[in-house]
Amino acid sequence: MPPAAPYPINASQPHVAAAAPPAYADDLIDPMPSAVTRLDVPFFHMMFFLIKAVIAGIPALVLLLAILWGVGEILTMTFPELIKMQVLIRMPN
């Protein structure tokens, strides 16, 4: 038995690909200007979102630290004279 068609087949209707574009297609080309005047987000929803964003940024900071450390190690191995140029900050006793 052949599988059923996902939609009813009617010979009087044109094929879907031959259908005319929707009447609102011109509106998509030149949309009406709009402005957001108010954003109503509950405080705790925004707070939890920002906490999640901070937690999600921690792996990115660790990766950035590892990349910068690696670049610094490569530079000091390539140019040993850079070690003599390092700035040492000492705290007085």
C-alpha positions, -999 to 999 in steps of 0.1 A, spaced: 0 0 0 15 34 -10 20 60 17 -7 86 21 0 121 7 8 147 34 -19 169 19 -51 162 -1 -45 160 -38 -69 181 -58 -65 184 -96 -83 217 -97 -56 235 -75 -23 246 -91 10 231 -80 25 248 -49 56 259 -68 35 276 -95 16 297 -69 20 335 -69 41 351 -42 21 365 -12 8 400 -15 29 412 14 62 405 -3 68 442 -11 64 450 25 94 428 33 116 449 10 108 483 26 96 476 61 79 503 82 102 519 108 96 509 144 110 518 178 110 499 211 96 521 237 94 497 267 109 464 276 90 447 304 112 420 319 108 409 355 138 417 376 146 381 387 144 368 351 169 394 340 191 387 370 192 349 363 199 356 326 229 378 335 242 353 360 241 326 333 259 349 309 287 355 334 290 317 341 290 310 304 319 336 299 343 318 323 354 291 299 360 318 273 382 337 297 402 306 306 407 299 269 419 335 262 443 332 292 457 300 278 462 315 243 479 346 257 501 325 279 511 303 250 519 334 228 540 348 256 559 316 260 566 313 222 578 349 221 601 345 251 616 313 235 619 330 201 634 363 215 653 356 247 662 393 250 626 400 259 632 385 294 656 413 301 630 438 291 603 427 316 592 452 340 596 442 376 573 458 402 585 456 438 567 466 469 587 484 495 590 467 529 
